[in-house]
């Protein structure tokens, strides 16, 4: 099944071969306005994109995925860590955490890292806006 | 985006730097390591954005200071305060990575929200 941003993805190993369809709860940083256009846009589709390279394929592939967390606690902890390093990060990623249910029809996700983060690539035609709802204000 | 005071706009003098790798990353780089022609280290530290640009603070660091940060012996805030010659460039990059503005400034004239907290210790991804 084609991915939402297929035409923009590097031609090989994107998403990586270990990315799989999944049924799981997911948490994502969003702006307070549920209709904010950037809430479910991958970083390379946000204008201006926060990037320093356009030629590193691994960066480009990640740049068309959506960052998610496995638990509310991990998402909240990561938000606090990001804010400690970059106090204005809220301008980029938002001020709230939204919760949703990903299904095998939505796309594929990578493995969950030690801080609960994983990257999700949507299939063509998928719109996650109506699948997520804000559950926590973090700023 | 924060308004910059007491800051001089100049041509960016470090356009020749080569990107090495991202040190902090979340939905795009937040702190990236660059090198100059002599192998000296520079950091691009993301600090702000608006609808037109992402704003980065670019500064030179000593290798020992960078190692101390990566080994979690010092915080990012301490690393910034130890920047070589206390020389900072604020660079506004648009979506095409074109530099729209570059400002030269010192630590004391950076907006407070442009500095990390005292708890900003390195966390490798």
Interface residues (C-beta under 8 A of the other chain):
Chain A: X42 X43 X47 X48 X49 X50 X51 X52 X53 X54 X59 X63 X67 X78 X81 X82 X83 X84 X85 X86 X87 X88 X89 X91 X92 X93 X113 X115
Chain B: X1 X2 X19 X22 X24 X26 X27 X28 X29 X30 X31 X32 X44 X45 X46 X47 X48 X49 X50 X51 X52 X53 X54 X56 X76 X93 X94 X95 X97 X113 X114 X115 X116 X117 X119 X120 X123 X125
